[in-house]
Amino acid sequence: MLLVKSKEKKESTNLIIVIILTVYALVCIIPLWYVIVTSLSNTATIREYGYTFFPKVIDFSAYINVFYNPGTIMNAYAVTIFSAFGGAFVGVFSMALIAYPLSRASFKFRKGFTIFVIFPMMCRVSMVPFYILVTQYLHLGNTIWVHFFSFAVPLIDPFFVIILLTSFRNLPNSIFEAAKIDGASELKIFLQIALPLSKPVLATVAVFTLLNRWNDFYPSLMFINDEKLHSLQYLLQKIMLEMDFLRSNFAALPASVQEKVANFPTETVRMAIAVVAAGPMMFVFPFFQKYFSKGMTVGGTKE
């Protein structure tokens, strides 16, 4: 009897959890759905009916305006993909190289280096000296490589280093001892044992690093004048600022330009810009999903 009651209680608890998570998922998905629907809607129908769950009339004029110069957009996509994926790969590998020796008890100076890694979490480099470093000393201004030295999203994040450090520390020490007995070097242990066993946490760190770098537009804003090297986020932000400028100075515009600005699908273009900027990341996340939930809990318990 007690087992039956316990089972019923467990099932009811699971049902409540499922309902709560379903409601939370809908709260997250519905706004995104409205953004997509609005980007595919007609400006006139939005003014007449407001925002609807399904478009009254499917209209691609917003995307036509965003991609009015497809070569520029595709070039910005290429720059962003190079910056985001390349930066994420180099960043995760670099953070793993830092975290692994700090996790080993045999490393004599690990306490001092751990403090050195944590210290940047409490203070950030100011903009002026960073700008001088990148442009005057590293000579990376107006080059594609400046995207790897972002002011807002650095390649090495101390928070992620700590997560990786905890993950490496939780690996069974007997595996490393057995590898050393077989004559494996520390580099071979790191590449062939530590990294493969830490795939979930590495994937989790990679996802967050990739998302941060994908949304970063500071390098283009601060260091780049060449339009061919502008990132997608900066280019889309520039389009939005130009629309706002035309709207705010509507009265000062010539009559011919006023007519075009008045009929310009501003609201739908804003939503189309959001879809264009965020769309690729929606397809990237499922590839990491099988590692994501496990990676989030690595280091949460002590073995």
N, C-alpha and C positions, 0 to 999 in steps of 0.2 A: 504493500500500500504506500509506504514511504517512497519507494522507488518510482512508483507511478506519479505521485505528487511532485517529486523532484524533477521528473522528466517533463511534466506539464509546465512546471515553473520555468524550466530552462527554455522550453519552446516558446512560452509567452514572452520571456525576456529577449530571446532572439528575434521574435516578431517585432517587438517594440524598437529594437536596435535597427532592424531593416527599415521600418517605417521612418525613423528619424533620419537615417542615412539617405533614404530615397527623397525625403523632403529637402534635405540639405543639397543633394545633387541637383534637384530641380531649381533650387534657389540659385545655384551656380550656372546652370545650363540655360535657363530661360532668358536672362539678360543677353547672353551670347547669341541666342536664337533671334532675339529682337534686333540685335545689331546686323546680323546677316540679312534678315527680312527687310529691314529699313534700307540697307545698301542696294537691294534688288527692287525697291519700290519706286514709284513715280512721285516726284515732288508735289505735283498737284493733288494726288490722292492723299498724301500725308497731311497736307494743309486742310483737306476737306474732312477726312475721316480720322486723322491722328495716327498713332502707332497701332498697327494691327498684328495679330498673331500670324497671319498669312498675308502675303502681298495682294492687294486688290488688282494691281496691274504690274506684271514683271517688266522692269525697265533696267537696261544695262548702261544707261547714260552715265551713272556715277563712275563705273569702272572705265568707261570710254574716256572720261575726263581725267581720271587718275593715270591711265596708260596712254595719254595723248602723245607722249614721246616714249614709245616702248623700249627703244634702245637705252635711254637713260635709266629707266626703271630696272631693266635686266642687268645693266652694269652695276647699279646700286645693290641689286640682289647678290651678284657675284662677289662684290666687296664684303657684304655682310656675311655671306656664307663662309668666305675665307677667314674673316675676322672671328666669327662665332665658333665655328667648328675647329679651325686651326688653333685659336686661342684656348678653347676648352681642352683640346688634346694636350697641348704644351703645358697648360696650367695644371691639369689633373696629374700629369706625369711628374711635373716639378714638385707639386705638393706631396705626392707619394714618396719621391726621393728625399724630401725633408722629413716626412713623418716616420719613415721606416727606421732610420738610425736612432731617432728620438724614442722609439718604442723599445729598443733593445737595452737591456740592463747592462750589457757589456760596454756600452758607450759611456766613457767616463764623464764627458762634458755635457751630457744630455740635459741636466737641470738648467745650466746656464743658457744653452741654446733654446730650450723651451721658453724661458723668459724672454729671450730675444725674439722668438716667433710671436708670443702673445702680446708683446708691447705695442705693435702697430694697431691692435684692436682698440687701444685706449686713445690713440692720437693718430690723426691722418695728416699726410703731407699737404701743406697749403698749395694753392694754385700757382702762385708766382714762381717759387723755386722749382716746382715740377715742370712748368712751362720752359724755364731757362735750361733745365737739365735736358729735356727732350729736344729742344730746338738748337741750343748753343753748343752743347757738349756731345750729345748722341747724334745730332744732325739727322733726326728722323722726321722733322717737319715736312709736310707735303709729300710723304711717302706712304706706301701701303703698310709698311711695318709699324707705323705709329699706332695702328689699331691694336697691336699687342701690348702697348704700354698705356692702356686707358687710365685716366684719372679716376673715374667713377668705379670701374670694375677692374682691379688689378689682377694679374695672372695668378698670384699667390694670395689666397685668402686665409688668414690665421684661423678662422673658425672652421674651415674645411680641413685644414692641417690637423687640428685637434681631433676632428671626427676620424680621419684616417689613422692618426696615431692610436686612438682607442681601439680601432678595428685591428690593427697590426698587433697591439698588445694582447688582445684576446685570443690570438691564434695559439694553438698548442705549442709550447716550447720544445716538446719532444721531437716534433717534425724538423725544427731547425737544427737540433743537436744531431739527429740522424743524418741530415744532409752534410753537416760539417765532418762527421766521421767518414762519410763517403768521399770527402775531399772537395765538396762544393765551396766556391768562394761566396762572399757576402753578396756580390752583384748577381751571381747565378741564383742564389737563394731568393733574392728580392724579385728577380724577373720570372723565375720558373715556379716559385712556391708561394711567396707572399702575395704577389699580384693576382694570380689565378684564384687563390682562396678568398680574396677580398673583392671579387667581382660585384656583389650587390652594393657595397658601400661606394666603390669606385663609380658604378653606374649612377648612383644617387647624386654624388658630388658632381659628376659630369653633367647631369640634367640641370641642376641648379646653376652651375657655371655657364652652361650653354644658354640658358634662358636669360641670365644676367647680361651676358655679352651680346646676345641677339638684340636686346632692347637698349643697348648703350649707343648714344650718339655724341658723346663728349669729344672723342678724337676728331671727328669731322668738324665739330663746332670750333674747337680750339686750335687745331694744328694744320688743317687742310684747306687750301684754296682751290685746288684742282677739282673741278666738278666730277671728273672721271673716278676720283677716289672717295667720293662721298658715300656714306652708308645709306641703307634703305630708310632707316628711322629718321636720319637727318633730312633726307630728301622729302619724305612725307611730311615731316614737321615744317619744312620750308613751304610746302604747298598750302598747308593749313594757315600759316602766318600770312601768306600772300592773299588768301581768301579773306582773312580777318581784316587785313589792311584795306582791301578794296571795299569791304562793307563799311568800315569806319570812316572812309573818305569818299563815300558814295556821292555826296553833294558836290564835291570838287571835280568829279570826273566829267568828261565830255558826254554829251547826250547819247552818242552812239555806243559808248562804253557802258553807260548807265543801263541801257536796255539789256546788254549782255549780262551784266552783273546781276540785274534783277531777276533774270531767268535762269541764273546759274544754280544747279541743284546742290546748294551748300550742305544741307543736312545729310543728304544721301552720300555725298562725297566724303564727308567726315566718317561715316560708317564704313564706306568702302575702303578708306585708308586704314581703319582699324582691322578690317578683315585681311587686307593685303599684308599688313605688318605682322599680324599674329598667326595667320593661316598656316605657314610652314611648320611652326612649332606644334600645332595640333596633330600633325602626322608623325612627328619625331617621338613624341611621348610614348605611344604604344609600344615602340621597340624596346623601351627601358622599363616598361610596366612590371614585367616579371621579376625584375631586380629591385624595384622601387620600394615596395612594402617591407621587404626583408632588410634592405639597406637602411631604411629609416630607423629600424629598431636595433641595429648593430651598435653595441656599446651601451645599450640601455640596461643590460644586466651584467653582473660580474660573475664569471664562472669560477 
